[in-house]
Amino acid sequence: MTLGSKVIAALERLGRVLRSVLLADALGEDISITQAQILLQCYLQPGRLYSVTELAEELDLTQPTISDSVTSLQRKGLLQKLQREDDRRAVAVVLTAKGRATAHRLWQRQVRRFEKVLSHLSANQEVQLLHLLLQTIAAAYAEGVLRSARTCLTCRFLRRLSTEHRERQPAYFCSFLEIPLDIPDLRILCPDHEPREEERVN
């Protein structure tokens, strides 16, 4: 097995574990894993109003699959649909109070479970792991493997700073927020994200 194959196998194994534990937590809440993913996506982006199409793109699932799950979540009182103020013809998906509480429980279980896993790494190793994962996400998006990647490393507002004296200065600068960013400050899901022109998926 090549080094690349080993990396892919390791990522697949971790992905399988994450999906398995989320499935178990979702069943405990009487929802499907797709419904849990929708709740978490909305929960982790509280300022964003998602359409069904946008959710399908973010979660890399088909629009009919997302539409069916959204309808089910509506019946369970976890989601509601609202007209978007910027486009009265469009509908936005919004968590209800019950939906936020459910998503919070799901997310906290995930965090607590994997905080124990990450506690086996040093602080520096954890920072390096975050950076490598974000770089991998950016590369997957650039290659068209991911349809959406709202991370700092794929955003046109991000600038990489000089490598000189790196131990005394941040690694990046956000020209939208006009603030320096160390690696732990980089966002996984940014509401202000705009893809670089050369990385836009056609």
Secondary structure, 3 states (H helix, E strand, C coil): CCHHHHHHHHHHHHHHHHHHHHHHHHHHCCCCHHHHHHHHHHHHCCCCCECHHHHHHHHCCCHHHHHHHHHHHHHCCCEEEEECCCCCCCEEEEECHHHHHHHHHHHHHHHHHHHHHHCCCCHHHHHHHHHHHHHHHHHHHHCCCCCCCCCHHHECCEEECCCCCHHHCCCEEECCCCEEECHHHCCCCCCCCCECHHHCCC
